Amino acid sequence: GIEETICSAKLRQNIDNPARADVYNPQAGRFTTVNSLTLPILSFLRLSAAKGVLYRNSIMAPHWWTNAHSVLYVTRGEARIQIVDHRGQAVLDDRVRQGQVVIVPQNFAVVKHAENEIFEWVVFNTNDNAMINTLSGRTSAIRGLPVDVIANSYQISREEARRLKFNREETLLFTSSGRSSQYGRV
Amino acid sequence: QQQGQCQLNRLNPMEPTVRIQAEAGVTELWDKNNQQFQCAGVSLIRHVIQSRGMLLPSYLNTPLLAYVERGRGFFGIMNSGCPETFQSSQQFQQGERGAGSRFQDRHQKIGQFKQGDIIAFPAGAAHWAYNEGNEELVLVCFEDSGNSANQLDQNSRRFFIAGNPQQGEQQQGQQGGARSFQKEQFQSGNVFRGFELELLAEAFGVSTETARKLQGQEDQRGHIVNIDQGLRVVRPPFSQEQEEREERQEQGQYGPRAN
């Protein structure tokens, strides 16, 4: 086998191709990542990237990047984005549209909501294997908690805790009923 | 003194300077503004958790090492995407459905800790801890904000994902006190607070009432809460005696275990 060295390193990978999606929800959209596992040269750069597409009336789960800052560049459409810091303050609550850039610091919680049109963006991450932790959905931190911890953390019944835990089966991209867009504050 | 240069020609022992009181425990902070901490790029906090007290789930932008100075209990770390491998069996429940609802749950792995243990918490991984013993649980936590895993500035920031930490009562120590930034960690809301209620309800597929509970505005308990009835989770036997008893039972069935 030929050892991959810098000279013969693969330098390019397309992330627009839907067939390369890592997360796909036919009703809500897709999310494609490129990191040092799929493009080894990135381990030298210690950077990674991702492409997201959210269909109209869809939500990207509230999440945080556990090990990287994330620079988001909108390539199409518009969405409402909220970013929350460690004090629970919304440091950004805005409609972001094509051509704009938003910086999401490491660990800051983010939610994106494509209300009236499709929303497409690219992210650049300051870690070659940037990881997302979600707050809702099947692979979320909340899902990982015991029911009792949830019930006691939020002072709710066990039944309510189960609903919080299990009501969303999707992992990252959700369809929305559009209820929340009526209350948008922006 | 040159800009940014450390002054290490005189060192001195330090006491915690701030105490943040909560319903079932207190957190003491060493003043991170102190030159010695600044130069080392670290901060130190000590959680003293009452029996049946739980430190609410949160995550940090720095890796954390916790030393169990006293007591025992169990903890959970939510690693993104890891499966819920601690699970009560489904069939078992079916059989017993008639006998009232049996405890059923599935969640990520739970670890046990006891005095003398060191526990490692990666940066960005949400975690919680519970005092299962009858005595106070004392956790001395070392936060390495100079670590390469922290991509923010030199301040470690704790993001609570539950409760209303700002309800903690703060008491000042003798020496001045930690910089407001440090105290802020335990005196602000949880991350759900900043999201719009409707969007939150959508994201979880629950009612706005439940979403409001997520935000914890009315929660008066602070960051360490009391769980009267004790915490029920799916978990293997934790105590050593229990484990030895089970092992003996096994031997009884199969004879002494060959070396």
Boltz contact constraints between the chains, C-beta under 6 A:
constraints:
  - contact:
      token1: [A, 59]
      token2: [B, 203]
      max_distance: 6.0
  - contact:
      token1: [A, 62]
      token2: [B, 203]
      max_distance: 6.0
  - contact:
      token1: [A, 66]
      token2: [B, 124]
      max_distance: 6.0
  - contact:
      token1: [A, 67]
      token2: [B, 124]
      max_distance: 6.0
  - contact:
      token1: [A, 69]
      token2: [B, 151]
      max_distance: 6.0
  - contact:
      token1: [A, 82]
      token2: [B, 195]
      max_distance: 6.0
  - contact:
      token1: [A, 84]
      token2: [B, 191]
      max_distance: 6.0
  - contact:
      token1: [A, 84]
      token2: [B, 194]
      max_distance: 6.0
  - contact:
      token1: [A, 86]
      token2: [B, 157]
      max_distance: 6.0
  - contact:
      token1: [A, 86]
      token2: [B, 159]
      max_distance: 6.0
  - contact:
      token1: [A, 87]
      token2: [B, 188]
      max_distance: 6.0
  - contact:
      token1: [A, 88]
      token2: [B, 188]
      max_distance: 6.0
  - contact:
      token1: [A, 88]
      token2: [B, 189]
      max_distance: 6.0
  - contact:
      token1: [A, 88]
      token2: [B, 190]
      max_distance: 6.0
  - contact:
      token1: [A, 88]
      token2: [B, 191]
      max_distance: 6.0
  - contact:
      token1: [A, 88]
      token2: [B, 193]
      max_distance: 6.0
  - contact:
      token1: [A, 88]
      token2: [B, 194]
      max_distance: 6.0
  - contact:
      token1: [A, 89]
      token2: [B, 194]
      max_distance: 6.0
  - contact:
      token1: [A, 90]
      token2: [B, 194]
      max_distance: 6.0
  - contact:
      token1: [A, 105]
      token2: [B, 152]
      max_distance: 6.0
  - contact:
      token1: [A, 106]
      token2: [B, 61]
      max_distance: 6.0
  - contact:
      token1: [A, 106]
      token2: [B, 151]
      max_distance: 6.0
  - contact:
      token1: [A, 106]
      token2: [B, 152]
      max_distance: 6.0
  - contact:
      token1: [A, 107]
      token2: [B, 61]
      max_distance: 6.0
  - contact:
      token1: [A, 107]
      token2: [B, 124]
      max_distance: 6.0
  - contact:
      token1: [A, 107]
      token2: [B, 159]
      max_distance: 6.0
  - contact:
      token1: [A, 109]
      token2: [B, 191]
      max_distance: 6.0
  - contact:
      token1: [A, 111]
      token2: [B, 195]
      max_distance: 6.0
  - contact:
      token1: [A, 113]
      token2: [B, 199]
      max_distance: 6.0
  - contact:
      token1: [A, 126]
      token2: [B, 151]
      max_distance: 6.0
  - contact:
      token1: [A, 131]
      token2: [B, 80]
      max_distance: 6.0
  - contact:
      token1: [A, 133]
      token2: [B, 80]
      max_distance: 6.0
  - contact:
      token1: [A, 136]
      token2: [B, 203]
      max_distance: 6.0
  - contact:
      token1: [A, 136]
      token2: [B, 204]
      max_distance: 6.0
  - contact:
      token1: [A, 139]
      token2: [B, 81]
      max_distance: 6.0
  - contact:
      token1: [A, 141]
      token2: [B, 78]
      max_distance: 6.0
  - contact:
      token1: [A, 141]
      token2: [B, 126]
      max_distance: 6.0
  - contact:
      token1: [A, 144]
      token2: [B, 78]
      max_distance: 6.0
  - contact:
      token1: [A, 144]
      token2: [B, 107]
      max_distance: 6.0
  - contact:
      token1: [A, 144]
      token2: [B, 108]
      max_distance: 6.0
  - contact:
      token1: [A, 146]
      token2: [B, 105]
      max_distance: 6.0
  - contact:
      token1: [A, 146]
      token2: [B, 107]
      max_distance: 6.0
  - contact:
      token1: [A, 146]
      token2: [B, 233]
      max_distance: 6.0
  - contact:
      token1: [A, 147]
      token2: [B, 105]
      max_distance: 6.0
  - contact:
      token1: [A, 148]
      token2: [B, 231]
      max_distance: 6.0
  - contact:
      token1: [A, 148]
      token2: [B, 232]
      max_distance: 6.0
  - contact:
      token1: [A, 152]
      token2: [B, 227]
      max_distance: 6.0
  - contact:
      token1: [A, 153]
      token2: [B, 56]
      max_distance: 6.0
  - contact:
      token1: [A, 153]
      token2: [B, 162]
      max_distance: 6.0
  - contact:
      token1: [A, 154]
      token2: [B, 213]
      max_distance: 6.0
  - contact:
      token1: [A, 156]
      token2: [B, 213]
      max_distance: 6.0
  - contact:
      token1: [A, 160]
      token2: [B, 210]
      max_distance: 6.0
  - contact:
      token1: [A, 163]
      token2: [B, 206]
      max_distance: 6.0
  - contact:
      token1: [A, 164]
      token2: [B, 204]
      max_distance: 6.0
  - contact:
      token1: [A, 164]
      token2: [B, 206]
      max_distance: 6.0
  - contact:
      token1: [A, 167]
      token2: [B, 205]
      max_distance: 6.0
  - contact:
      token1: [A, 167]
      token2: [B, 206]
      max_distance: 6.0
  - contact:
      token1: [A, 168]
      token2: [B, 205]
      max_distance: 6.0
  - contact:
      token1: [A, 176]
      token2: [B, 202]
      max_distance: 6.0
  - contact:
      token1: [A, 179]
      token2: [B, 198]
      max_distance: 6.0
  - contact:
      token1: [A, 180]
      token2: [B, 198]
      max_distance: 6.0
  - contact:
      token1: [A, 180]
      token2: [B, 199]
      max_distance: 6.0
  - contact:
      token1: [A, 180]
      token2: [B, 202]
      max_distance: 6.0
  - contact:
      token1: [A, 183]
      token2: [B, 198]
      max_distance: 6.0
